[in-house]
């Protein structure tokens, strides 16, 4: 079996504020295999984006700090690298598609210049070769009349086209790992599908591993090989996409799935909302962070944080009552949990 391309272990990222210490990423561990698409899902504020920014050491300091843990990429710990070595990895071996392209692209530089800068820096191309490669990249992501449009500025592109430019920039140096942070935010459904199909096709062709960060469970179901569910800075369930959707073993995952419309249920069935609010990441308490919102909670949940344990083949979950969650999942499907 191949070694993981990326291995994150016990990662803690904190933000030091006047109100107290925000534990944005609180002991996260996972790995990404070569060529794998990993989905990272959860509500806003659960630590998805911060965990991705931590991989590239892009946490603003102050107030942020990666306080502990390891992030091994190709067997080397990024957290122990010098600044110059990390700069060589960013955009070169690890690319990133940021959440909102209009705020991520430089408004005073042409699209062409923003593409060629990366190529000249990392691949040591001269201006002419970089320009030609930039045109090829724009054509690759489906931007028409790329030779002319390379001279345009970000505001001259639509939202979908700006996102295509971001994908071209992220893939320009043929990275081994791509971090896609909400790559379809603020795009209509048709454009979302086009962007995701394009991203998946290109990464498959290039053999690139992908971490796709989203709150859209439909995106994960269609494109991810494996899924990590995050809540309050922790990974609380991890499984293959198929197994997670058919057999959720954590009450939060079950709640997320029950809140999404399905085509295989009665039209009059009501969607179930997860009651309550996410916890305060400054005052986490002693027990399970999901306990105040959980209908399966018992006394133990208030006192002890449940560890991630095996609940099936290559399936882990952090819940004291996962067996009761399994029974509820089986009841939803109309089968016997035993």
SVG drawing of the C-alpha trace seen along z (x, -y; Angstrom):
<svg xmlns="http://www.w3.org/2000/svg" viewBox="-47 -48 62 57">
<polyline fill="none" stroke="black" stroke-width="0.4" points="0.0,0.0 1.3,-3.5 2.3,-5.9 0.1,-8.9 0.9,-12.0 -0.2,-14.2 -0.4,-13.1 -1.9,-15.5 -1.5,-14.4 -3.0,-16.0 -3.1,-19.5 -4.0,-22.4 -4.4,-25.9 -5.4,-28.7 -6.3,-32.4 -5.5,-34.6 -8.2,-37.3 -9.2,-39.7 -12.1,-37.4 -9.8,-34.4 -8.2,-31.6 -10.2,-30.3 -9.5,-26.6 -10.2,-26.7 -8.5,-23.4 -8.5,-21.1 -6.5,-17.9 -7.3,-17.0 -5.7,-13.9 -6.2,-12.5 -4.2,-11.6 -4.6,-11.9 -3.5,-9.2 -2.0,-9.9 -4.8,-10.6 -7.5,-10.7 -10.3,-13.2 -11.0,-13.9 -14.1,-15.8 -14.0,-18.0 -17.6,-18.9 -19.3,-20.7 -21.1,-23.9 -19.5,-27.3 -16.9,-27.9 -16.1,-24.2 -12.4,-24.6 -12.4,-23.4 -10.7,-26.4 -8.4,-27.0 -7.1,-23.4 -6.4,-23.9 -4.6,-27.2 -2.6,-25.5 -1.2,-23.0 0.3,-25.9 1.2,-27.8 -1.0,-30.7 -2.4,-31.4 -2.1,-35.1 0.2,-35.7 -0.9,-37.5 -3.5,-36.5 -3.2,-33.0 -0.7,-30.2 -0.3,-26.6 0.4,-25.5 1.2,-21.8 0.9,-18.8 2.6,-17.6 1.8,-18.1 3.9,-15.7 3.9,-16.2 5.9,-13.7 7.4,-12.5 8.6,-15.9 7.0,-18.0 5.9,-21.3 5.8,-22.8 9.6,-22.2 10.5,-23.7 12.1,-27.1 10.2,-30.0 12.0,-29.6 11.2,-25.9 7.6,-26.5 7.4,-29.2 8.8,-26.7 5.9,-24.3 3.1,-26.9 1.7,-27.1 4.2,-24.6 3.7,-21.3 0.5,-22.3 -2.0,-24.5 -5.0,-26.3 -8.3,-27.5 -9.5,-30.2 -13.1,-30.6 -13.9,-33.9 -11.9,-34.5 -12.8,-38.2 -11.0,-38.9 -8.2,-36.4 -7.2,-37.8 -5.2,-41.0 -7.5,-43.7 -4.7,-45.8 -2.8,-43.0 -3.9,-41.3 -4.9,-37.7 -1.9,-36.9 0.5,-38.5 -1.0,-36.7 -0.5,-33.4 3.0,-34.0 4.3,-35.2 3.9,-31.7 5.4,-30.0 8.4,-32.3 9.0,-31.9 8.5,-28.1 9.3,-26.7 11.9,-29.3 10.2,-30.0 11.2,-33.1 8.5,-35.7 7.6,-34.3 7.3,-30.7 5.3,-31.6 2.9,-33.7 2.4,-30.8 1.8,-28.4 -0.7,-30.8 -2.7,-30.9 -2.7,-27.1 -3.9,-27.0 -6.8,-29.3 -7.7,-27.2 -7.5,-24.1 -10.1,-25.4 -12.4,-26.4 -12.0,-30.2 -12.7,-31.2 -10.4,-33.5 -7.7,-32.9 -5.0,-34.7 -6.9,-38.0 -8.4,-37.6 -5.0,-37.1 -4.7,-40.9 -7.9,-41.4 -8.3,-42.2 -10.4,-40.2 -13.4,-42.6 -13.8,-41.9 -14.6,-38.2 -17.9,-36.7 -17.9,-34.8 -17.7,-31.4 -14.8,-32.6 -12.9,-34.0 -13.3,-30.6 -11.8,-29.0 -8.9,-31.4 -8.3,-30.4 -8.3,-26.7 -5.8,-27.5 -3.6,-29.3 -3.8,-26.4 -2.9,-23.8 -0.3,-25.8 2.7,-24.0 1.1,-20.6 0.8,-20.3 0.6,-17.0 -2.0,-18.3 -4.8,-20.8 -6.8,-22.5 -10.2,-23.6 -11.9,-25.8 -15.6,-26.1 -14.7,-26.3 -18.3,-26.9 -19.4,-29.6 -21.8,-32.3 -22.1,-30.5 -25.4,-29.3 -26.2,-25.6 -25.4,-25.1 -22.0,-26.9 -21.2,-24.9 -21.6,-21.7 -19.4,-22.9 -16.7,-24.0 -16.7,-20.8 -16.7,-18.5 -13.8,-20.5 -11.9,-20.4 -12.5,-16.6 -11.5,-15.9 -8.3,-17.9 -7.1,-16.5 -7.8,-13.0 -5.8,-13.6 -2.9,-15.1 -3.1,-12.5 -3.5,-15.3 -4.8,-14.6 -7.6,-17.0 -9.0,-18.2 -12.4,-19.7 -13.8,-21.8 -17.5,-22.4 -20.8,-22.5 -22.6,-21.1 -23.3,-17.4 -24.3,-16.9 -20.9,-18.0 -19.2,-15.5 -21.5,-12.6 -20.7,-13.1 -17.0,-13.9 -15.3,-12.7 -13.7,-9.3 -13.6,-9.7 -15.2,-12.2 -14.1,-13.7 -16.9,-15.4 -15.8,-18.2 -17.5,-19.8 -16.1,-22.4 -12.5,-22.0 -12.4,-18.2 -13.0,-15.4 -15.9,-13.5 -16.5,-11.0 -14.5,-9.6 -15.4,-7.0 -15.7,-6.4 -18.3,-8.6 -20.6,-5.7 -20.4,-4.3 -20.8,-7.6 -24.0,-8.4 -25.5,-4.9 -24.3,-4.3 -23.7,-7.5 -22.5,-6.6 -22.4,-10.1 -25.6,-12.0 -24.2,-15.2 -23.6,-13.4 -27.1,-11.8 -28.5,-15.3 -26.8,-16.8 -28.1,-14.1 -31.6,-14.4 -31.6,-18.1 -30.9,-17.6 -33.8,-17.0 -33.8,-13.5 -35.4,-12.2 -36.1,-8.8 -38.4,-10.0 -42.1,-11.1 -42.6,-14.6 -44.5,-15.6 -41.8,-14.5 -40.4,-17.4 -36.7,-18.1 -35.2,-18.0 -33.1,-20.9 -30.3,-20.4 -31.5,-22.4 -29.3,-24.8 -26.1,-26.5 -22.5,-25.4 -20.4,-25.7 -18.3,-28.7 -14.8,-27.7 -13.3,-29.7 -15.3,-27.8 -15.6,-24.3 -16.4,-22.5 -15.3,-19.0 -17.6,-16.7 -18.7,-16.1 -19.1,-19.5 -22.2,-18.2 -23.9,-17.1 -26.2,-20.2 -27.7,-19.6 -27.8,-15.8 -30.9,-13.7 -28.8,-10.6 -26.8,-12.3 -26.4,-10.5 -24.7,-11.7 -21.3,-10.5 -21.4,-12.9 -21.3,-15.9 -18.2,-14.6 -15.9,-13.0 -14.8,-13.8 -15.4,-10.6 -12.4,-9.4 -12.5,-8.4 -13.1,-4.6 -13.6,-2.1 -17.3,-1.6 -16.9,0.5 -14.5,1.2 -12.3,-1.9 -15.0,-3.9 -14.4,-5.8 -16.6,-8.0 -16.3,-9.9 -19.5,-9.1 -20.3,-7.2 -23.7,-6.3 -22.7,-5.3 -24.5,-2.0 -27.8,-3.8 -27.1,-6.1 -26.6,-3.0 -30.0,-1.7 -31.6,-5.0 -29.8,-5.0 -31.1,-1.4 -34.6,-2.5 -34.5,-5.3 -33.5,-2.8 -36.1,-0.3 -33.6,2.5 -32.6,4.4 -29.5,2.9 -28.4,6.3"/>
</svg>
